[in-house]
């Protein structure tokens, strides 16, 4: 990760209490690690090493076991996600229509790489393999908003509009 995204863990005492209650609720159930990880991600928004350590300690298992499950399943994120989640489809139809250039434009405009979050927590970028909108290729999503037939030169305007909403009345 770049220095721009070196987000330090900022868990609150209330979140920690909530996580401990989740661990206590599930601790004696076989196969409890998955539901605990899911609820922990719901509490914190992602699964930083500090949260994984609390889970491992609470369950009396190794941190490597928790980490192994958290990294195996794509539903879990070890890095914080932005207020606005950007996803650029790199499936075949999108890729051949220039989605890689769209992704490069997003990364350049925000100053971060795929998988990272801006320092202000406003945006995070990920790529995906298919959003099921091949007829609109290339496709970029911001939260639930779909932008089809997008060109790299449109990226800045789209993202700046999300920034402008933050500063003005929504």
C-alpha positions as CSV (number, residue, x, y, z in Angstrom):
1,X,0.0,0.0,0.0
2,X,1.2,3.5,-0.7
3,X,1.7,6.1,2.0
4,X,-1.5,7.8,0.9
5,X,-3.5,4.9,2.0
6,X,-1.7,4.0,5.2
7,X,-4.9,4.1,7.3
8,X,-4.3,3.3,10.9
9,X,-6.9,1.3,12.7
10,X,-9.4,3.5,14.5
11,X,-11.6,1.1,16.4
12,X,-13.8,2.4,19.2
13,X,-14.4,0.9,22.6
14,X,-18.1,0.5,21.6
15,X,-17.0,-1.6,18.5
16,X,-14.7,-3.7,20.6
17,X,-17.5,-4.4,23.1
18,X,-19.8,-5.3,20.2
19,X,-17.2,-7.7,18.8
20,X,-16.6,-9.3,22.1
21,X,-20.3,-9.9,22.5
22,X,-20.4,-11.5,19.0
23,X,-17.5,-13.8,19.9
24,X,-19.2,-14.8,23.2
25,X,-22.5,-15.5,21.3
26,X,-20.8,-17.8,18.7
27,X,-17.8,-19.2,20.6
28,X,-19.3,-22.6,21.5
29,X,-20.8,-23.2,18.1
30,X,-18.9,-25.5,15.7
31,X,-17.8,-23.6,12.6
32,X,-18.2,-20.2,14.3
33,X,-15.3,-18.5,12.7
34,X,-17.2,-17.5,9.5
35,X,-20.2,-15.9,11.1
36,X,-17.9,-14.1,13.6
37,X,-15.8,-12.7,10.7
38,X,-18.9,-11.7,8.9
39,X,-20.3,-9.8,11.9
40,X,-16.9,-8.3,12.6
41,X,-16.7,-6.9,9.1
42,X,-20.2,-5.5,9.6
43,X,-19.0,-3.8,12.8
44,X,-15.7,-2.4,11.5
45,X,-16.3,-2.3,7.7
46,X,-13.2,-4.5,7.1
47,X,-11.0,-7.0,9.0
48,X,-7.7,-5.3,10.0
49,X,-5.1,-7.4,11.9
50,X,-6.2,-5.9,15.2
51,X,-9.7,-7.3,14.7
52,X,-8.3,-10.6,13.6
53,X,-6.2,-10.8,16.7
54,X,-9.2,-10.1,18.9
55,X,-11.1,-12.9,17.2
56,X,-8.2,-15.3,17.5
57,X,-7.7,-14.5,21.2
58,X,-11.4,-14.7,21.9
59,X,-11.7,-18.1,20.3
60,X,-8.4,-19.5,21.5
61,X,-7.2,-20.2,18.0
62,X,-4.1,-19.0,16.1
63,X,-4.0,-15.7,14.3
64,X,-2.9,-17.6,11.2
65,X,-6.1,-19.6,11.2
66,X,-8.2,-16.5,11.3
67,X,-6.1,-14.8,8.7
68,X,-6.3,-17.9,6.4
69,X,-10.1,-17.8,6.4
70,X,-10.2,-14.0,6.0
71,X,-7.9,-14.1,3.0
72,X,-9.4,-17.2,1.4
73,X,-13.0,-15.8,0.9
74,X,-13.4,-12.8,-1.4
75,X,-16.3,-11.5,0.7
76,X,-13.8,-10.3,3.4
77,X,-11.6,-7.2,3.1
78,X,-8.4,-6.6,5.0
79,X,-8.3,-3.0,3.9
80,X,-10.8,-0.2,4.6
81,X,-13.3,0.7,2.0
82,X,-14.2,4.2,1.0
83,X,-17.5,6.0,1.5
84,X,-17.8,5.5,-2.3
85,X,-16.8,2.1,-3.7
86,X,-15.6,2.2,-7.2
87,X,-15.5,-1.0,-9.2
88,X,-14.2,-1.3,-12.8
89,X,-15.2,-4.4,-14.7
90,X,-12.3,-6.2,-16.2
91,X,-14.3,-9.1,-17.7
92,X,-13.6,-10.0,-21.3
93,X,-16.2,-7.7,-23.0
94,X,-15.2,-4.7,-20.9
95,X,-11.4,-5.4,-21.2
96,X,-11.5,-5.6,-25.0
97,X,-13.4,-2.3,-25.0
98,X,-10.7,-0.5,-22.9
99,X,-11.6,-1.1,-19.3
100,X,-7.9,-1.3,-18.3
101,X,-7.6,2.3,-19.5
102,X,-10.6,3.3,-17.4
103,X,-9.1,1.7,-14.4
104,X,-5.8,3.5,-15.0
105,X,-7.7,6.8,-15.3
106,X,-9.5,6.2,-11.9
107,X,-6.2,5.3,-10.3
108,X,-4.4,8.4,-11.7
109,X,-7.3,10.7,-10.7
110,X,-7.4,9.5,-7.1
111,X,-3.7,8.8,-6.7
112,X,-4.2,5.3,-5.4
113,X,-4.1,1.8,-6.9
114,X,-6.8,-0.9,-7.1
115,X,-7.5,-2.4,-3.7
116,X,-6.7,0.9,-1.9
117,X,-8.6,3.6,-0.2
118,X,-8.0,7.4,-0.4
119,X,-6.5,8.9,2.7
120,X,-9.7,10.9,3.3
121,X,-11.8,7.7,3.2
122,X,-13.9,9.1,0.3
123,X,-13.1,6.5,-2.4
124,X,-11.8,2.9,-2.7
125,X,-11.1,1.2,-6.0
126,X,-11.5,-2.5,-6.9
127,X,-11.7,-4.4,-10.1
128,X,-14.1,-7.2,-10.8
129,X,-14.5,-9.9,-13.5
130,X,-18.1,-9.3,-14.7
131,X,-21.0,-7.1,-13.6
132,X,-23.4,-8.7,-16.1
133,X,-23.7,-5.6,-18.3
134,X,-21.6,-6.7,-21.2
135,X,-23.7,-4.7,-23.7
136,X,-22.6,-1.5,-21.9
137,X,-18.9,-2.3,-21.9
138,X,-16.7,-0.9,-20.6
139,X,-18.5,-0.5,-17.2
140,X,-17.5,1.3,-14.0
141,X,-19.7,1.3,-10.9
142,X,-19.7,3.8,-8.1
143,X,-21.6,2.3,-5.2
144,X,-24.8,1.1,-7.0
145,X,-24.5,3.6,-9.9
146,X,-23.6,2.0,-13.2
147,X,-21.6,3.9,-15.8
148,X,-21.6,2.2,-19.2
149,X,-19.6,2.8,-22.4
150,X,-17.3,4.9,-20.2
151,X,-14.2,6.5,-21.6
152,X,-11.1,7.4,-19.6
153,X,-11.7,11.1,-20.2
154,X,-15.1,10.9,-18.4
155,X,-13.7,9.5,-15.1
156,X,-12.6,12.8,-13.5
157,X,-15.9,14.4,-14.1
158,X,-17.9,11.5,-12.6
159,X,-15.7,11.2,-9.5
160,X,-15.6,15.0,-9.0
161,X,-19.4,15.0,-8.9
162,X,-19.3,12.6,-5.9
163,X,-16.8,14.9,-4.2
164,X,-19.1,17.9,-4.9
165,X,-22.1,16.1,-3.3
166,X,-20.1,15.7,-0.1
167,X,-19.4,19.4,0.1
168,X,-22.9,20.6,-0.8
169,X,-26.4,19.8,0.2
170,X,-27.5,16.4,-0.8
